[in-house]
Amino acid sequence: MSYRCGPSDWIDLAIGRLEDAKRSLRECDRLRQGCDICEELRQARRCLNKALIMVAEEKGIEKDWSTK
């Protein structure tokens, strides 16, 4: 059986990435060292963008912002 990700699935993935970033920050604070959470934040942004695009397509919303 095939599973198709919908907007809510992408939002769940984004929330998971943000939680990963939060854990990374806490761990870095605990260890008192520098931390790079950029990748987790980039992945969260990609997931949210995917969800927004899917909702816009479903609703027939113009996406001028997505072509920039």
Backbone as a chain_set.jsonl record, in Angstrom:
{"seq": "MSYRCGPSDWIDLAIGRLEDAKRSLRECDRLRQGCDICEELRQARRCLNKALIMVAEEKGIEKDWSTK", "coords": {"N": [[0.834, -1.171, 0.0], [0.565, 2.155, -0.868], [1.657, 5.273, 0.445], [0.658, 8.587, 0.581], [1.992, 11.719, 1.181], [0.448, 14.393, 2.774], [-0.375, 17.918, 3.307], [-0.579, 18.177, 6.139], [1.088, 16.143, 7.013], [3.592, 17.055, 6.164], [3.772, 19.318, 7.753], [3.877, 18.114, 10.283], [6.373, 16.85, 9.994], [8.004, 19.128, 9.826], [7.638, 20.216, 12.374], [8.836, 18.215, 13.867], [11.505, 18.533, 13.005], [12.016, 21.081, 14.049], [11.826, 20.492, 16.748], [14.033, 18.788, 16.938], [16.061, 20.674, 16.472], [15.745, 22.268, 18.717], [16.426, 20.443, 20.752], [19.097, 20.067, 20.054], [20.138, 22.614, 20.573], [19.759, 22.734, 23.359], [21.462, 20.659, 24.163], [23.919, 21.667, 23.309], [24.074, 23.936, 24.934], [24.219, 22.67, 27.394], [26.654, 21.367, 27.184], [28.218, 23.531, 26.867], [29.289, 24.56, 24.447], [29.878, 25.642, 21.048], [27.301, 25.553, 18.531], [25.735, 24.247, 15.628], [22.808, 24.562, 14.194], [21.707, 24.936, 11.81], [21.121, 23.174, 9.636], [18.978, 21.557, 10.584], [17.059, 23.562, 10.874], [16.838, 24.436, 8.216], [15.758, 22.133, 7.034], [13.287, 22.051, 8.354], [12.145, 24.397, 7.338], [11.946, 23.699, 4.618], [10.045, 21.622, 4.77], [7.792, 23.021, 5.745], [7.429, 24.839, 3.638], [6.776, 23.053, 1.571], [4.322, 22.074, 2.53], [2.799, 24.456, 2.49], [2.77, 25.04, -0.256], [1.382, 22.804, -1.221], [-1.143, 23.191, -0.022], [-1.847, 25.624, -1.189], [-2.03, 24.827, -3.868], [-4.143, 23.002, -3.694], [-6.222, 24.711, -3.006], [-6.259, 26.425, -5.095], [-4.869, 28.811, -5.044], [-3.117, 31.705, -6.047], [0.375, 31.729, -6.598], [2.491, 33.755, -6.517], [4.674, 34.335, -4.909], [6.086, 31.978, -4.868], [7.492, 31.798, -7.195], [9.582, 33.462, -7.073]], "CA": [[0.0, 0.0, 0.0], [1.349, 3.367, -1.006], [1.222, 6.363, 1.316], [0.9, 9.908, 0.001], [2.093, 12.751, 2.202], [-0.357, 15.588, 2.588], [0.155, 19.089, 4.006], [-0.431, 17.96, 7.588], [2.268, 15.301, 7.215], [4.771, 17.921, 6.021], [3.827, 20.167, 8.945], [4.385, 17.245, 11.352], [7.818, 16.702, 9.788], [8.633, 20.406, 10.171], [7.634, 20.313, 13.834], [9.879, 17.297, 14.32], [12.803, 19.167, 12.75], [12.17, 22.162, 15.022], [12.11, 19.844, 18.032], [15.437, 18.36, 16.861], [16.894, 21.863, 16.635], [15.637, 22.667, 20.129], [17.248, 19.495, 21.519], [20.503, 20.364, 19.753], [20.505, 23.813, 21.325], [19.863, 22.375, 24.78], [22.674, 19.85, 24.322], [25.066, 22.573, 23.177], [24.117, 24.749, 26.153], [24.667, 21.796, 28.489], [28.08, 21.106, 26.993], [28.872, 24.842, 26.785], [30.081, 24.658, 23.221], [29.169, 26.181, 19.884], [26.364, 24.611, 17.947], [25.22, 24.625, 14.316], [21.5, 23.928, 13.982], [21.2, 25.439, 10.528], [20.561, 22.108, 8.796], [17.65, 21.206, 11.093], [16.152, 24.665, 10.559], [16.602, 24.397, 6.768], [14.829, 21.035, 6.762], [11.972, 22.472, 8.829], [11.637, 25.368, 6.37], [11.551, 22.958, 3.407], [8.795, 20.914, 5.061], [6.707, 24.001, 5.8], [7.21, 25.338, 2.274], [6.072, 22.002, 0.826], [2.94, 22.071, 3.001], [2.144, 25.668, 1.989], [2.561, 24.882, -1.698], [0.321, 21.822, -1.424], [-2.418, 23.818, 0.338], [-2.136, 26.622, -2.228], [-2.468, 24.1, -5.067], [-5.475, 22.447, -3.432], [-7.196, 25.798, -2.927], [-6.178, 27.221, -6.304], [-4.354, 30.131, -4.683], [-1.989, 32.168, -6.854], [1.607, 31.578, -5.838], [3.526, 34.652, -7.033], [5.831, 34.247, -4.032], [6.849, 30.744, -5.089], [8.298, 31.903, -8.409], [10.683, 34.413, -6.813]], "C": [[0.884, 1.242, 0.0], [0.775, 4.469, -0.105], [1.612, 7.685, 0.691], [0.922, 10.939, 1.122], [1.233, 13.947, 1.83], [0.243, 16.753, 3.364], [0.362, 18.858, 5.504], [0.77, 17.084, 7.902], [3.554, 16.132, 7.135], [4.906, 18.851, 7.218], [4.335, 19.364, 10.134], [5.893, 17.053, 11.225], [8.564, 17.982, 10.17], [8.712, 20.571, 11.687], [8.699, 19.394, 14.425], [11.269, 17.881, 14.135], [13.059, 20.295, 13.737], [12.462, 21.602, 16.413], [13.548, 19.328, 18.068], [16.38, 19.535, 17.089], [16.897, 22.328, 18.092], [16.484, 21.744, 21.017], [18.733, 19.762, 21.305], [20.978, 21.584, 20.524], [20.679, 23.514, 22.806], [21.145, 21.594, 25.044], [23.918, 20.735, 24.241], [25.207, 23.463, 24.401], [24.661, 23.928, 27.316], [26.164, 21.557, 28.407], [28.908, 22.39, 26.916], [29.816, 24.942, 25.585], [29.221, 25.217, 22.096], [28.311, 25.11, 19.231], [25.882, 25.128, 16.597], [23.927, 23.863, 14.066], [20.903, 24.328, 12.641], [20.546, 24.349, 9.682], [19.168, 21.7, 9.267], [16.637, 22.295, 10.763], [15.849, 24.719, 9.063], [15.604, 23.298, 6.414], [13.412, 21.389, 7.214], [11.347, 23.459, 7.845], [11.176, 24.678, 5.092], [10.216, 22.236, 3.612], [7.614, 21.876, 5.093], [6.4, 24.558, 4.421], [6.424, 24.322, 1.447], [4.599, 21.974, 1.222], [2.183, 23.283, 2.465], [1.84, 25.569, 0.501], [1.421, 23.908, -1.97], [-1.053, 22.424, -1.109], [-2.812, 24.835, -0.727], [-2.641, 25.946, -3.499], [-3.868, 23.536, -4.883], [-6.55, 23.525, -3.48], [-7.184, 26.668, -4.171], [-5.69, 28.638, -6.061], [-3.174, 30.472, -5.592], [-0.736, 32.145, -5.994], [2.706, 32.463, -6.436], [4.8, 34.528, -6.208], [6.678, 33.017, -4.314], [7.718, 30.807, -6.347], [9.479, 32.837, -8.23], [11.943, 33.679, -6.427]], "O": [[1.831, 1.348, 0.779], [-0.438, 4.572, 0.076], [2.766, 7.882, 0.313], [-0.015, 11.024, 1.916], [1.291, 14.446, 0.706], [1.274, 16.587, 4.017], [1.364, 19.295, 6.069], [1.407, 17.257, 8.94], [4.479, 15.946, 7.925], [6.018, 19.146, 7.654], [5.139, 19.868, 10.918], [6.613, 17.088, 12.223], [9.637, 17.92, 10.771], [9.731, 21.012, 12.218], [9.383, 19.765, 15.379], [12.122, 17.741, 15.011], [14.181, 20.46, 14.215], [13.252, 22.173, 17.164], [14.212, 19.414, 19.1], [17.372, 19.415, 17.807], [17.931, 22.73, 18.624], [17.174, 22.211, 21.923], [19.529, 19.696, 22.242], [22.084, 21.595, 21.064], [21.628, 23.982, 23.434], [21.834, 21.84, 26.034], [24.858, 20.565, 25.018], [26.32, 23.72, 24.861], [25.457, 24.416, 28.118], [26.86, 21.545, 29.422], [30.138, 22.347, 26.901], [30.971, 25.352, 25.705], [27.994, 25.255, 22.19], [28.57, 23.914, 19.367], [25.646, 26.326, 16.442], [23.946, 22.67, 13.764], [19.726, 24.082, 12.378], [19.507, 24.594, 9.069], [18.27, 21.515, 8.446], [15.494, 22.0, 10.415], [14.719, 25.017, 8.678], [14.71, 23.505, 5.594], [12.444, 21.06, 6.529], [10.156, 23.37, 7.55], [10.134, 25.028, 4.539], [9.36, 22.242, 2.727], [6.557, 21.583, 4.534], [5.233, 24.733, 4.07], [5.512, 24.692, 0.707], [3.724, 21.865, 0.363], [1.039, 23.149, 2.029], [0.766, 25.974, 0.055], [0.588, 24.151, -2.843], [-2.015, 22.194, -1.842], [-3.975, 24.903, -1.123], [-3.574, 26.435, -4.135], [-4.688, 23.583, -5.8], [-7.663, 23.277, -3.943], [-8.017, 27.565, -4.298], [-6.057, 29.56, -6.79], [-2.331, 29.618, -5.87], [-0.772, 32.496, -4.815], [3.755, 31.95, -6.823], [5.898, 34.61, -6.758], [7.875, 33.017, -4.025], [8.588, 29.958, -6.54], [10.295, 32.987, -9.14], [12.97, 34.308, -6.171]]}, "num_chains": 1, "name": "protein.A"}
